[in-house]
Every structure is written in C-alpha cells, then in structure tokens.
Amino acid sequence: MKAQLIAAPKSRYSLWGSVPVTAVPGLSCTPRRAVERRMSEQGKGSASASAAAPAPGSDTYKGWLFKWTNYLKGYQRRWFVLSNGLLSYYRTQAEMAHTCRGTINLATAHIDTEDACNIVLSSGGRTYHLKASTEVERQRWVTALELAKAKAIRMMNDQSDDSGDEEPTSRSDRSEIQGTLKILVSKLDDLSTCNDLIAKHGAALQRSLSELEGLRVPVEGGEKIKAVNERATLFRITSNAMINACRDFLDLAETHSRRWQRALQYEREQRTHLEETIEQLAKQHNSLERAWREAPTLASSAPSAPTANKEGSERPLKEEASDEDEDTEYFDAMEDSPAFITVTATENTQHRRSQSNLSGASGGQPSDWNQDDHVSVGCNDVSGKEPQLRRQRRTHIPEKPNYSLNLWSIMKNCIGKELSKIPMPVNFNEPLSMLQRLTEDLEYHELLDKAARCDSSMEQMCLVAAFSVSSYSTTVYRTAKPFNPLLGETYELDRWEEFGYRSLCEQVSHHPPAAAHHVISQRGWTLWQEITIASKFRGKYLSIMPLGAIHLQFHSSGNHYVWRKVTSTVHNIIVGKLWIDQSGDIEIVNHRSKETCHLKFSPYSYFSRELPRKVTGVVADSGSQAHYILSGTWDDKIESAKIVQSSRGGSGSEGKQKTVYQTLSPKLLWKKYPLPENAENMYYFSVLALTLNESEDGVALTDSRLRPDQRLMEEGRWDEANSEKQRLEEKQRAVRRRREAEASDALDEECDNDSGREYEGYQPLWFHQRRNSFTGETNFVYKGGYWEAKERRDWSMCPDIF
C-alpha cells in the first residue's frame, strides 16, 4: 500500500454556493476500506457512536469526527456536538460537562466538501478541517450542518427584525405563543431544506443511472453500480430526515392546537370575570363617595372650626384638632408606603399660622418660610425662567444619525476574544464623556445659591435635598452611555462670570474607573466628590451603582453635608425599548448640626398604584424629630411641607404602626426645566448639556472637548469616530503596559539593591488623596493650580492622551 501524502484539501462544492477554500493542510481521500481501517486503528467505536446520534433533522446532532490539528499529529478523533446553530467539539464525551475545546457559529460559516470523506467549515479567521469514517457518515453530518445553518440564519434575522417596544412587564403568554410559532415556522423551513436536498440527490442519482445505461465494459459497470448504490443510500438518508421532520411538525402542530384552544377559552373566561369585577368596584366606589360626602362633621370639640370647604362638602375633623385642621395635610411616616391626604391652605389661615407659636414637631424654629420665600423658591424664579447669560451659547447640536444597530452583528465578532479588547461602537454612546455627565449635576445650581442665603439649617437641608434629587432629572430619557474618560482626562466648566462658579473634573484612576470633581462658588458654597461606577448585568437589566460620597460645605455657616447617590437601573438591555429607573435611599447628613434627611426613591412597579418615579423624604433634627416632609418625582419637581403636629396612626399593611404628620400646604422647591425644541433628535440633551461639548479657548490639552472620537460622533461621522475610539483605547493600553513595565523594573531594582528607587505609579495632575475627617474615608480632593495655569495659558505639564 502506498504511503499517504499530506496534501491541501480541494474545494468541491457547497450547498450554499461554491466557495473556494485556500490551501490548508489536510489529508487526501483514500479508498473507503483504507479509511475505515485507519480510523479503527486510531479509535474504535466511532461508527457506533455516530450511528447512535439523533437523525440529522433533529435539533441536536452528536458524534465522532476526525479533526486536523497540525502536521505532527495530523487528524485526531474528537467528539462533536451540533446544537442551536453552534458546532462544538471536545476531546472526549466526558469533557462536555466542563471543557469545550472550540465552537464555530454556523450562521456565518461556509460548508465545503472536499472529497468523499472530508468537510471544511470556515467562519471569519477560523477553519475546521474534519474527516468522517465513511462517505455515508460524512453526508449525515453535511445534512445536519446545512439544516443547522439554515435555522441559525433564520434566528439571527428574526432577532434583528424584532425591534418592537415592550412595556416593562413580563408577557409570558405572548412570548410562549410567539416561540411556538417560530418553532412551527422553523420546522416548515426544515421541510423545505430537506426537499431541496432530495431534489439535489435525486438529480445526482438520475445522472448515475443514465451513465450506467450507456456502459459496455463490465469493469466500469461494477464501479458505476457501486456509485449508484452509494447515491441510493444518501437518498434514503435524506428521505428519512425529511420524514422525521414531517412527523415532528405534525406532532407539534397537533399538541399546540389543543393547547391554544384551551388557552383561548381560559382567556375568554378571565376577561368576563375581570369585566364583572371592574363593574362591582365602580359601584362600590360610587357608594363610598356618596357616604363620605353625606357623613356628619365631628365638630363637638372644636366649635369654632369651619364645617365646610369652598365647594360646600363637609370634612370630618379629629377630636384633638385645633381650628387649623381644615388647612392641614397628612403624611404617613416613612416606615410604610406613604399615603398623603392633602387639604389646600387658604391665605388667611396661612398668615394666622405663621404669626402663632406652633407646638408639636416644629421644634421652635424662629420663623416659617413667608410668601416671598414661596415665590422665590417657586417655578417663577428658580426653575421657571431661564437665567440671563452674558455669553450667547449654542442651543442645538447636529441631529443624531439614524443608524440601525444590530446587536447580534456586534456580539458575533466578540466570540473568542478577550473581553477587555472588545471595541464597543459609538452606537451605544452619546457625544459626552462621563466627566461631562458628572458636571450636569450643576444644572440646578441656583438651589445651592439660595441655600447659602438661608438662616435656618432646616430650610437649607430641604434645598440641598432638592438639589440631590434634581441631578437625576436629565436621566429619564438618556439611555445612551457616556464615553469612558481616558486616564488623566479633564473637563472644566467655567461659569464664574455668568453664575459665579467653576467646576473641574479629572479621571484619577482607570482600574477601577474613578473621577474626582470639585466646584467652587463665589456665592458661598463648595462641592466636591469622587465617584466610582460599579455595574452588574442581571440578564434583562443593568444595575449601575455609583460609589463614593458627595460633600457640600457652606462658607458662612460651616454646615457640611454628605450624601451618596442611588442605584440606576437600565431595563430591556437585550430586547425591547430601553428605559431607566432610579431606586434606593439617600441619607443626607449635616455633620455640623447632626440634622438628617432621608429620601426614598420608589422603584417602578407595574402593579403599584403609586406615582411613577416617586420620591418622598423626611427632614429631622439631631434628636430624630421630623420637621419637614418632602414629596415629588425625580423627573419633574420636589415640594416641601412643614410639619405642625405628629401622631401615631393605624397599622400599615405590614403590621407596623404608622406616624401621621400634619403639615402646612406644600411649597415648590424645584421644578425641571423644559427640554429644548427637537431634543428627541439631539440625544434628549438639556439646555446645559447642549453647551457642555461646545469648543472653548484656553482649556487644558486633556479637556474632553478636545477628544477626537467624541467630537466626530457629535458631528455625525460615526464610522470615523469608531476608528478613532479604537486608536485612543489602544494608545491607552500601550501607556498602561509601559507603566507596568516601569513598575516591574523598579521592583526588580529594589529587590537587587536595597537602595533601589521606589516606583510611585500614576499620580493625578490636579487632585491628591486626603483622609476626610467626617467620613473617615480617603478620597481625591482638589489640590489647586488648575485655574492659575489657565490664566498663565501654560499647559506644559499635561500628558499627551489624545
């Protein structure tokens, strides 16, 4: 027997079109007996194992194949599993539980057959050269691979076309029906594929029979008869696969037909029951409303109290209440879900109450907010009209291009790559960096300007709480991701002449990513923070948890406030329309007076009767006695109401006794600015956000405004922005590798020589670490020098990061 030569596999044909394959090491096809003998020497039992695999028409196909490894080892026997459009292989069947040696996605793969026994799979830069023990076994695998490829392509197209908006609720019944329909369509397409294969093999069989009829030499007749037998065998295998697919389709259709009939009947009954229930509730609501209007007033202990409001409807009063009860609001305590009963105060009783000495929970405050305060804090001053700017700034940016985004087309290119080296396209971003998003917290800086003028620390706490909530108002429609800042990147916002403050941010760490922020205002306050973002992907949603404390100090009083941000959740990450929710608690502490404010951000619930995006809060003194109630939504407004009396109420839904707060009429602390015109085509940017990336002279060389990929994206040149973003990220990795090499060299010198140099590592340019005396934490604070360098126009110390 001649020695077998190692040769390059030859390309013959593919069901999906003729695809030439470049010369890749393989084995020449030997006669079937020699192949079977050689396969049995390398590992017996492969034929039986493959024979036991499911039919090619089923969803999963398993068996032994020989895979080309290298010139030294040649073909090695491997266990292959075909499932869900992916072909995976293992060294042994036992490895299926823990170790996969490789996977190729058939949706983008080319399937080629070189000779009677070989199969070539190629996808991107990955190619598998496989060999079956016989031609019949090879054809079984080719049929299974072609069916799996057709299914994978259909699934990918269905996912790319599925862009419908979904509500943030589970649609299990609808998903089940849609899934069943997709399975039925898939089975029907399997029948069509098998039909094409039968036509193809039938034509080949017909050609072989035609050639057999024209033969005269007995030797050639024997060879052709042998070929006809093999063709007939392939035809039989494909026919069996089609018959099995037909049987599966019919069984599935019959099963789900009965299930759909039962489901339809059940839904009809449920709809009838729901209509009856709603009708009964409407009748009960009307009867309760009539009973409440006709109820007698309990005025025995308060004869001077008015018995009717402006509409003439009577209100029951509490036995211990004074003549101010009709103008009182009731707030449940924070231990349970708040329930507010609001009665609007009249102007006369409001003035009378402010002149009287109120007892109870007011705590002996010197004075209440007067009517002037009410106007100045309201929407007519703080949030109702736009401040007059000395410099005309831009009011629009180029509109967002309408680029379709196929998540699968991005994810498929990430298979097998290191996670840190996967370039995320700018399609997911908005043309602002994380440093600029951090600066957006100053959108409603007027709240802090007014808080600095407050004489009462309680009123000041209310305004600080409103400011902490206002920073979330811009996130309601902002589902895009900001650019991750490069290490050493900075951003300044100089509004000293217009609004009296200057803001500076710097990316002080890259692993983990951390940004330091410092704001100084000539109107009596300083704010600083260090924020690190932690995130957790939980399948359907992404939780974003800002870590780090926010510090605010007022110059005249010395009040030092500290709080932390709540968790942001991005829903419908995989399928559906993205939407954002804020949930959690904020505890604001005045470390000088020990006063506190507890804010609760209620998470969205489809079944809740509460107002969406609701925020409630209680302001208490150092003795935990409540003075103010805060209420509103984080995307619209926040109001405050002063507490005049508190009492223990009934038990809540969880068995806890609730506190009922009697308050004055609420005052508007903050209201959201309206979005600019055409905001939906400008990434839903606010008025301030539109100006953040506006070009300015004299900024540092590391400023985010000078970042090229972000600027290209803002101009609508997304393809160029993607290339530039990849270049910047690779440049940052090269700098990090060089810094790590320097640290390693310094460590080696220190080990070899006791007097070796000590490597300091990266040090931020404008911030340094200091320990906070209030929280005990060590964080980055501003060390000065930036604004002086800007006046000198000297940025020679800045690194080259762009």
C-alpha positions in Angstrom: 0.0 0.0 0.0 1.4 3.4 -1.0 2.2 5.9 1.7 -0.4 8.6 2.2 0.9 12.1 1.3 -0.1 15.1 3.1 -1.8 17.5 0.7 -4.0 20.5 0.7 -7.8 19.9 0.7 -9.5 20.7 -2.5 -12.8 22.6 -2.7 -15.6 20.8 -4.5 -19.0 22.3 -3.7 -21.2 23.8 -1.0 -25.0 23.7 -0.7 -24.9 27.4 -0.1 -22.8 28.2 -3.2 -19.4 27.3 -4.5 -16.8 28.8 -2.1 -13.2 28.4 -2.9 -11.1 27.3 0.0 -7.4 28.3 0.3 -4.7 25.6 0.6 -4.9 24.4 4.1 -3.1 21.2 5.3 -5.4 18.1 5.1 -5.4 14.5 4.0 -6.0 13.2 0.6 -9.2 11.0 0.4 -8.2 7.3 0.5 -10.4 4.4 -0.6 -13.2 3.7 1.8 -11.7 0.4 3.2 -8.3 2.0 3.9 -10.1 4.9 5.6 -12.2 2.6 7.8 -9.1 0.5 8.7 -7.1 3.6 9.6 -10.0 5.1 11.6 -10.4 1.9 13.6 -6.7 1.9 14.4 -6.9 5.4 15.9 -10.0 4.7 17.9 -12.7 2.1 17.7 -16.3 2.6 18.3 -16.7 5.9 16.4 -19.1 4.4 13.9 -21.3 3.0 16.5 -21.3 6.3 18.5 -22.2 8.3 15.4 -24.9 5.8 14.5 -26.5 6.3 17.9 -26.7 10.1 17.3 -30.1 11.6 16.5 -31.2 12.0 12.9 -29.9 15.0 11.0 -33.3 16.6 11.0 -33.4 16.9 14.8 -32.2 20.0 16.8 -29.1 18.3 18.3 -26.6 16.0 16.5 -23.6 14.3 18.1 -20.9 12.0 17.0 -17.2 11.3 16.5 -15.2 13.1 13.7 -11.5 13.4 13.0 -10.2 17.0 13.2 -7.0 18.2 11.6 -4.7 19.6 14.3 -1.2 20.1 12.8 1.5 18.5 10.6 2.9 16.5 13.5 -0.3 15.0 14.9 -2.4 15.0 11.8 -6.1 14.1 12.3 -7.2 13.5 15.9 -10.5 12.0 16.9 -12.8 14.4 18.6 -16.4 14.3 19.9 -18.6 16.9 18.1 -21.9 18.3 19.3 -24.2 20.4 17.0 -26.8 22.4 18.8 -28.6 25.7 18.5 -26.6 26.7 15.4 -23.2 26.1 17.1 -20.8 23.3 16.4 -18.6 22.5 19.5 -16.0 19.8 20.0 -14.4 18.0 22.9 -11.7 15.5 23.3 -14.0 13.0 25.0 -17.7 12.8 25.8 -16.9 13.3 29.5 -15.5 16.8 28.7 -18.9 18.0 27.7 -19.7 18.8 31.4 -16.8 21.2 31.9 -14.4 21.9 28.9 -15.2 23.0 25.4 -12.2 22.9 23.0 -13.8 25.2 20.4 -17.0 26.5 18.9 -17.9 27.8 15.5 -21.1 29.7 14.6 -22.8 28.1 11.6 -24.8 31.3 10.8 -21.8 32.9 9.3 -19.9 29.7 8.3 -19.2 28.2 4.8 -19.7 24.4 4.5 -17.5 22.8 1.9 -17.0 19.1 1.0 -13.6 18.3 -0.5 -13.9 14.6 -1.3 -15.8 11.5 -0.2 -14.9 11.9 3.4 -13.7 15.5 4.2 -15.7 18.5 5.5 -14.3 22.1 5.7 -16.0 24.7 7.9 -14.8 28.3 7.8 -16.1 31.3 9.6 -14.1 34.5 9.7 -10.5 33.6 10.5 -11.4 30.2 11.9 -11.4 27.0 9.8 -12.1 23.4 10.8 -10.9 20.5 8.6 -12.9 17.4 9.5 -13.0 13.9 8.2 -15.7 11.2 8.7 -15.1 7.5 8.7 -17.2 6.9 5.6 -18.9 8.9 2.8 -22.3 8.0 4.2 -21.3 9.3 7.7 -19.9 12.4 6.0 -23.2 13.1 4.3 -25.1 12.7 7.5 -23.0 15.4 9.0 -23.3 17.7 6.0 -27.1 17.4 6.0 -27.2 18.2 9.8 -24.8 21.1 9.4 -26.8 22.6 6.5 -30.1 22.3 8.4 -28.5 23.9 11.5 -27.1 26.7 9.4 -30.5 27.5 7.9 -32.0 27.6 11.4 -29.3 29.9 12.7 -29.7 32.3 9.8 -33.5 32.5 10.4 -33.0 33.0 14.1 -30.5 35.8 13.5 -32.8 37.6 11.1 -35.7 37.2 13.5 -33.7 38.8 16.3 -32.6 41.7 14.1 -36.1 42.4 12.9 -37.6 42.2 16.5 -37.4 45.9 17.5 -40.9 46.4 18.9 -41.4 48.5 22.0 -42.3 46.5 25.1 -43.7 47.6 28.4 -41.6 46.8 31.5 -43.7 43.8 32.3 -43.4 40.2 31.6 -45.6 38.9 28.6 -45.2 35.2 29.3 -48.3 34.1 27.4 -47.5 36.2 24.3 -43.8 35.0 24.4 -44.9 31.4 24.6 -47.2 31.8 21.5 -44.6 33.6 19.6 -42.0 31.0 20.5 -44.3 28.2 19.3 -45.0 30.0 16.1 -41.3 30.4 15.5 -40.8 26.7 16.1 -43.5 25.8 13.6 -42.0 28.1 11.0 -38.6 26.6 11.7 -39.9 23.0 11.2 -41.6 24.1 8.0 -38.3 25.6 6.7 -36.6 22.3 7.6 -39.1 20.5 5.3 -38.2 23.0 2.5 -34.5 22.4 3.1 -34.9 18.7 3.1 -37.0 18.9 -0.1 -34.1 20.8 -1.8 -31.6 18.2 -0.7 -33.9 15.4 -2.0 -34.1 17.1 -5.3 -30.4 17.5 -5.4 -29.6 13.9 -4.5 -32.3 12.7 -6.9 -30.7 14.5 -9.8 -27.3 13.0 -8.9 -28.9 9.6 -8.7 -30.6 10.1 -12.1 -27.3 11.1 -13.7 -25.6 8.0 -12.3 -28.4 5.8 -13.7 -28.1 7.4 -17.1 -24.3 6.8 -17.1 -25.0 3.2 -16.1 -27.2 2.6 -19.1 -24.5 3.7 -21.6 -21.8 1.5 -20.2 -20.4 -1.6 -22.1 -17.3 -2.6 -20.2 -18.0 -4.9 -17.3 -15.3 -3.4 -15.1 -16.7 0.1 -15.4 -20.1 -1.3 -14.9 -19.1 -2.6 -11.5 -17.7 0.7 -10.4 -20.8 2.6 -11.6 -23.1 0.2 -9.9 -21.2 0.8 -6.7 -21.6 4.5 -7.1 -25.3 4.1 -7.7 -25.7 2.1 -4.5 -23.9 4.9 -2.6 -26.2 7.5 -4.2 -29.2 5.5 -3.3 -28.0 5.2 0.3 -27.6 9.1 0.5 -31.0 9.5 -1.0 -32.5 7.2 1.6 -30.8 9.0 4.5 -32.1 12.4 3.3 -35.6 11.0 2.8 -35.6 9.6 6.3 -34.6 13.0 7.6 -37.5 14.7 5.8 -39.9 12.1 7.0 -38.8 12.7 10.6 -39.1 16.4 10.2 -42.6 16.0 8.8 -43.6 13.8 11.8 -42.2 16.3 14.3 -44.1 19.1 12.6 -47.4 17.3 12.7 -46.9 16.2 16.3 -46.1 19.7 17.4 -49.0 21.2 15.4 -51.5 18.8 17.0 -50.2 19.3 20.5 -50.2 23.1 20.4 -53.5 23.3 18.6 -55.2 21.7 21.6 -53.2 23.9 24.0 -54.2 27.1 22.1 -57.9 26.1 22.2 -57.7 25.7 26.0 -55.8 28.9 26.4 -58.3 30.8 24.3 -61.2 29.5 26.4 -59.4 30.4 29.6 -58.7 34.0 28.4 -62.4 34.4 27.5 -63.4 33.4 31.0 -60.8 35.6 32.6 -61.9 38.6 30.5 -65.6 38.1 31.5 -64.6 37.7 35.2 -62.5 40.9 35.0 -65.3 42.9 33.5 -67.6 41.8 36.3 -65.1 42.7 38.9 -64.5 46.2 37.5 -68.2 46.8 37.4 -68.5 45.9 41.1 -65.6 48.1 42.1 -67.1 51.0 40.2 -70.4 50.6 42.1 -68.5 50.3 45.5 -66.5 53.5 44.7 -69.7 55.5 43.9 -71.4 54.3 47.1 -68.3 55.2 49.2 -68.0 58.6 47.6 -71.7 59.3 48.4 -71.2 58.1 52.0 -68.2 60.3 52.5 -70.0 63.4 51.2 -73.1 62.8 53.4 -71.1 62.0 56.6 -71.8 64.4 59.5 -68.9 66.5 60.8 -67.3 65.8 64.2 -67.1 69.3 65.5 -68.1 68.7 69.1 -64.6 69.5 70.5 -63.9 72.4 68.1 -67.0 74.6 67.9 -65.1 77.4 66.1 -63.9 75.2 63.3 -65.4 75.8 59.9 -67.7 72.9 58.8 -67.4 73.2 55.1 -64.9 74.0 52.4 -65.3 76.1 49.4 -67.2 73.5 47.5 -69.6 73.1 50.3 -68.6 69.5 51.1 -68.1 68.7 54.7 -64.9 67.2 56.2 -64.6 65.2 59.4 -62.2 66.6 61.9 -60.1 64.9 64.5 -61.2 65.3 68.1 -57.9 66.8 69.2 -57.5 69.2 66.3 -57.5 72.9 66.5 -59.1 75.5 64.2 -56.3 74.9 61.7 -57.2 71.3 60.9 -59.1 72.1 57.7 -55.9 73.5 56.2 -53.7 70.6 57.2 -52.1 67.9 55.1 -51.5 64.4 56.5 -48.3 62.4 55.6 -47.7 58.8 56.6 -44.4 58.1 58.1 -41.6 56.5 56.1 -41.8 53.1 57.7 -44.6 52.1 55.3 -45.8 53.2 51.9 -46.7 56.9 52.2 -50.3 57.9 51.8 -50.9 61.7 51.6 -54.2 63.4 52.3 -54.0 67.0 51.0 -56.1 69.9 52.0 -55.1 73.2 50.4 -54.4 76.0 52.9 -56.1 79.4 52.5 -54.1 82.6 52.5 -55.7 83.9 55.8 -55.1 80.8 57.8 -51.6 80.6 56.4 -50.8 84.1 57.7 -52.5 83.4 61.0 -50.5 80.2 61.5 -47.2 81.9 60.7 -47.9 84.5 63.5 -48.8 81.9 66.1 -46.4 79.8 68.2 -47.0 76.3 66.8 -46.2 73.4 69.1 -45.5 69.8 68.2 -43.0 68.8 65.7 -41.9 72.3 64.6 -39.2 72.3 67.2 -39.3 76.0 68.0 -37.9 77.2 64.6 -37.6 81.0 64.6 -39.9 81.6 61.6 -41.6 79.8 58.7 -41.0 80.5 55.0 -43.1 83.6 54.2 -44.9 84.3 51.0 -41.8 85.9 49.5 -39.9 82.8 50.1 -42.7 80.8 48.5 -42.4 82.9 45.3 -38.6 82.9 45.2 -38.3 79.2 45.7 -41.1 78.5 43.2 -41.0 78.0 39.5 -41.1 81.7 38.7 -37.5 82.2 39.9 -35.6 79.0 40.4 -36.9 76.8 37.8 -39.5 78.7 35.8 -37.4 81.1 33.7 -34.0 80.8 32.1 -31.2 82.8 33.6 -29.8 85.6 31.5 -26.5 84.6 30.1 -23.7 87.1 29.3 -22.3 84.9 26.6 -24.5 83.5 23.9 -24.0 79.7 23.9 -25.2 77.2 21.4 -28.8 75.9 21.6 -28.5 72.9 19.3 -26.1 70.2 18.0 -26.1 68.1 14.8 -29.0 65.7 14.8 -28.4 62.1 15.7 -27.9 59.9 12.6 -30.5 57.2 12.0 -28.1 54.2 12.1 -29.7 50.8 12.6 -28.0 48.8 15.3 -27.9 45.0 15.1 -26.8 43.7 18.5 -26.0 40.3 17.1 -23.7 41.7 14.4 -21.6 43.2 17.2 -21.8 40.2 19.6 -20.8 37.6 17.0 -17.5 39.4 16.4 -16.7 39.2 20.1 -16.7 35.3 20.3 -13.4 34.0 21.4 -11.9 37.5 22.1 -10.6 38.9 25.3 -13.3 41.0 27.0 -11.0 43.9 27.7 -10.1 44.2 24.0 -13.6 44.2 22.5 -14.2 47.6 21.0 -17.7 48.8 21.7 -19.0 51.0 18.9 -20.2 54.6 19.4 -23.7 53.5 18.5 -24.2 52.8 22.2 -22.8 56.2 23.3 -23.9 59.8 23.4 -21.4 62.6 22.5 -20.5 63.4 26.1 -17.9 61.9 28.5 -18.6 60.6 32.0 -16.9 63.7 33.3 -19.4 66.0 31.5 -22.3 63.9 32.8 -20.9 64.4 36.3 -20.8 68.1 35.7 -24.5 68.0 34.7 -25.3 67.8 38.4 -24.9 71.6 38.4 -27.9 72.1 36.1 -29.8 73.5 39.1 -27.0 75.2 41.0 -29.5 78.0 41.9 -30.8 75.8 44.6 -27.4 75.9 46.3 -27.2 79.6 45.8 -30.5 80.1 47.6 -29.5 77.5 50.3 -26.4 79.6 51.1 -28.6 82.5 51.9 -30.8 80.5 54.3 -30.7 81.3 58.0 -32.4 78.2 59.0 -30.4 75.0 58.7 -33.7 73.0 58.3 -34.7 75.1 55.2 -31.2 74.8 53.9 -31.4 71.0 54.3 -34.6 71.0 52.2 -32.9 72.8 49.4 -29.9 70.5 49.5 -32.2 67.5 49.3 -34.0 69.1 46.3 -30.6 69.6 44.6 -29.6 66.0 45.2 -32.8 64.8 43.5 -32.5 67.3 40.6 -29.4 65.6 39.3 -31.5 62.7 38.1 -34.0 64.7 36.1 -31.8 64.6 33.0 -31.6 60.8 33.0 -35.2 59.9 32.3 -34.7 59.7 28.5 -30.9 59.4 28.4 -30.5 55.7 27.8 -27.2 56.1 25.8 -23.9 55.5 27.5 -21.4 58.4 28.0 -17.8 57.9 26.8 -15.4 56.4 29.3 -12.8 59.0 30.2 -9.1 58.2 29.4 -6.8 58.3 32.4 -5.7 61.9 33.0 -8.7 63.3 31.0 -10.1 66.5 32.5 -13.2 68.7 32.0 -13.7 72.2 33.1 -16.9 74.3 33.2 -16.1 77.9 33.9 -19.3 79.9 34.6 -17.6 82.3 37.0 -18.8 85.5 35.3 -22.3 84.2 34.5 -23.3 82.1 37.6 -20.4 82.5 40.0 -19.0 79.0 40.0 -16.1 77.0 38.5 -16.1 73.2 38.0 -13.2 70.8 37.4 -13.3 67.0 36.8 -10.4 64.7 36.3 -10.2 60.9 35.7 -7.9 59.9 38.5 -8.0 56.1 38.1 -8.7 53.7 35.3 -8.9 50.3 37.1 -11.2 50.8 38.8 -12.5 53.8 36.9 -12.8 56.8 39.2 -13.4 60.5 38.6 -12.8 63.4 41.0 -14.9 66.6 40.9 -14.5 70.0 42.5 -16.8 73.1 42.3 -16.1 76.4 44.0 -18.8 79.2 44.0 -18.4 82.8 44.9 -21.9 82.7 46.2 -21.0 80.9 49.4 -20.6 77.1 48.8 -18.1 74.4 47.7 -18.9 71.0 46.4 -16.6 68.0 45.8 -17.0 64.3 45.1 -15.1 61.2 44.0 -17.3 58.7 42.1 -16.5 55.2 41.1 -19.0 53.3 39.0 -19.9 49.6 39.7 -22.3 47.8 37.5 -23.9 44.3 37.5 -25.6 42.8 34.4 -28.6 40.7 35.6 -29.9 39.5 32.2 -32.8 41.7 31.5 -31.5 44.8 33.1 -28.2 46.5 34.1 -27.7 48.0 37.6 -25.4 51.0 37.9 -24.2 51.7 41.4 -22.2 54.9 42.0 -19.8 54.5 44.8 -18.4 57.5 46.8 -19.7 60.4 48.8 -20.7 63.9 47.7 -19.6 66.7 50.0 -21.2 70.2 50.2 -20.0 72.9 52.5 -21.4 76.4 53.0 -18.9 79.1 53.8 -20.8 81.3 56.1 -22.5 78.8 58.4 -19.9 76.0 58.1 -22.6 73.4 57.5 -21.1 70.3 55.9 -23.5 68.0 54.1 -22.6 64.5 52.9 -24.7 62.1 50.8 -24.4 59.2 48.3 -26.2 58.5 45.0 -28.9 55.8 44.5 -28.8 52.9 42.1 -29.7 53.5 38.4 -31.3 50.6 36.5 -31.4 50.3 32.7 -34.2 47.9 31.7 -34.7 45.9 28.5 -31.0 45.5 27.7 -31.4 42.6 25.3 -34.9 43.0 23.8 -37.4 45.9 23.8 -37.1 49.7 24.4 -34.6 50.8 26.9 -35.9 52.7 30.0 -34.2 54.0 33.2 -35.4 53.8 36.8 -33.8 55.2 40.0 -34.3 53.3 43.3 -32.9 53.2 46.7 -32.4 55.6 49.7 -30.3 58.7 50.1 -29.3 59.8 53.6 -28.2 63.4 53.8 -26.3 64.3 57.0 -25.3 67.7 58.2 -22.2 66.8 60.2 -22.1 70.2 62.0 -25.6 70.1 63.4 -26.3 66.3 63.0 -29.5 67.0 61.2 -30.6 64.4 58.6 -32.8 64.0 55.6 -33.9 60.5 54.5 -35.0 60.3 50.8 -36.7 57.3 49.4 -36.7 56.6 45.6 -39.5 54.2 45.0 -38.8 51.6 42.2 -41.2 51.3 39.4 -43.8 48.5 39.6 -46.5 47.8 37.1 -48.9 46.7 39.8 -48.3 49.6 42.1 -50.8 52.4 42.4 -48.1 54.9 43.4 -47.0 57.7 41.2 -44.1 56.5 38.9 -40.6 57.8 39.8 -41.9 58.9 43.2 -39.6 60.4 45.8 -40.5 61.0 49.5 -38.5 62.3 52.3 -38.4 63.4 56.0 -36.1 66.1 57.4 -35.3 65.6 61.0 -33.2 67.3 63.7 -30.4 65.8 65.7 -33.0 64.2 68.0 -34.7 62.4 65.1 -37.7 64.7 65.4 -39.3 65.4 62.0 -39.7 69.0 60.8 -40.4 68.8 57.1 -41.9 66.4 54.6 -40.6 66.2 51.0 -42.5 64.8 48.1 -42.5 64.7 44.3 -40.8 62.9 41.5 -37.2 62.8 40.4 -38.1 63.7 36.8 -40.4 66.7 37.5 -40.5 68.5 40.8 -39.9 68.4 44.6 -42.1 70.1 47.2 -41.7 70.6 50.9 -44.3 70.9 53.7 -43.6 72.0 57.2 -44.8 69.6 60.0 -47.0 71.2 62.7 -48.1 68.1 64.5 -47.5 64.4 64.5 -49.5 61.5 66.0 -49.5 57.7 65.9 -51.9 56.3 63.3 -53.3 52.9 62.5 -51.3 49.9 61.5 -49.9 49.7 58.0 -50.1 46.8 55.5 -47.1 45.1 57.2 -48.5 45.4 60.7 -46.3 48.4 61.6 -47.9 51.4 63.3 -47.6 54.5 61.1 -47.0 58.0 62.1 -49.4 60.6 60.7 -47.8 64.0 60.1 -50.0 67.1 59.9 -48.4 69.7 57.7 -48.9 73.1 56.2 -49.6 73.5 52.5 -46.6 72.4 50.3 -44.1 74.8 48.7 -42.4 74.2 45.4 -38.6 73.8 45.9 -37.6 72.7 42.5 -39.1 72.1 39.0 -37.4 70.6 36.0 -36.6 72.9 33.1 -38.4 72.0 29.9 -36.3 70.2 27.3 -35.2 72.3 24.3 -37.0 72.0 21.0 -36.2 69.0 18.9 -34.5 67.3 21.9 -35.5 63.8 20.8 -33.2 64.2 17.8 -30.3 65.6 19.9 -29.9 62.7 22.4 -32.5 64.3 24.7 -29.9 66.8 25.9 -30.9 69.5 28.3 -30.1 73.2 27.8 -26.9 72.8 29.9 -25.9 69.5 28.2 -26.0 71.1 24.8 -23.3 73.6 25.8 -21.0 71.1 27.6 -19.1 70.0 24.5 -19.0 73.4 22.9 -15.5 74.4 21.9 -13.8 76.9 24.1 -10.4 78.6 24.1 -7.8 78.2 26.8 -8.9 74.8 28.1 -6.3 72.2 29.1 -4.9 69.9 26.5 -6.6 67.0 28.2 -10.1 68.5 28.2 -12.9 66.3 27.0 -13.9 68.9 24.4 -10.7 68.0 22.5 -11.3 64.3 22.4 -11.4 63.4 18.7 -13.7 60.4 18.7 -16.3 62.2 20.8 -16.2 65.2 18.5 -16.6 63.1 15.4 -19.6 61.4 16.9 -21.2 64.7 17.7 -20.7 65.7 14.0 -22.4 62.6 12.8 -19.3 60.9 11.5 -19.8 57.6 13.4 -17.6 55.4 11.3 -14.6 57.7 11.7 -15.5 58.0 15.4 -15.3 54.2 15.8 -11.8 54.1 14.2 -10.6 57.0 16.4 -12.1 55.5 19.5 -10.2 52.2 18.8 -7.0 54.1 18.3 -7.3 56.0 21.6 -8.1 52.9 23.5 -5.1 51.1 22.1 -2.9 54.1 22.9 -4.1 54.0 26.5 -3.3 50.2 26.7 0.2 50.8 25.4 0.8 53.5 28.0 -0.5 51.2 30.8 1.8 48.4 29.6 4.7 50.8 29.7 3.8 51.9 33.1 3.5 48.3 34.3 6.9 47.5 32.9 8.4 50.5 34.7 6.8 49.3 37.9 8.3 45.8 37.4 11.7 47.2 36.7 11.6 49.4 39.8 10.6 46.4 41.9 13.5 44.3 40.4 15.9 47.1 41.3 14.6 47.3 44.8 15.0 43.5 45.3 18.5 43.5 43.9 19.6 46.6 45.6 18.4 47.8 49.0 18.8 51.4 47.8 16.8 50.9 44.7 14.3 53.5 43.6 10.6 53.3 44.6 8.1 53.5 41.9 5.2 55.9 42.7 2.8 54.8 40.0 0.4 57.2 38.3 -0.4 60.4 40.1 -3.3 62.7 39.0 -2.3 66.2 38.0 -4.9 68.3 39.8 -6.1 66.1 42.7 -4.4 64.2 45.5 -5.6 61.8 48.2 -6.6 63.0 51.6 -8.5 61.5 54.5 -11.9 63.1 55.3 -12.4 64.0 58.9 -16.1 63.4 58.8 -16.5 60.1 56.9 -13.0 58.7 57.7 -12.6 57.8 54.0 -9.6 58.5 51.9 -10.5 60.1 48.6 -9.2 62.5 46.0 -9.6 66.3 46.6 -8.6 69.3 44.6 -5.0 70.4 45.4 -5.2 73.7 43.4 -3.2 75.1 40.4 -5.6 74.5 37.5 -7.2 77.9 37.2 -3.8 79.6 37.8 -2.4 77.5 34.9 -5.3 78.6 32.8 -4.6 82.3 33.5 -1.0 81.7 32.5 -2.0 79.6 29.5 0.6 77.1 30.5 -0.4 73.5 29.9 3.1 72.1 29.5 2.5 69.7 32.4 -0.4 68.0 30.7 0.2 64.5 29.3 -0.5 63.6 25.7 -3.6 61.4 25.9 -5.3 62.2 22.6 
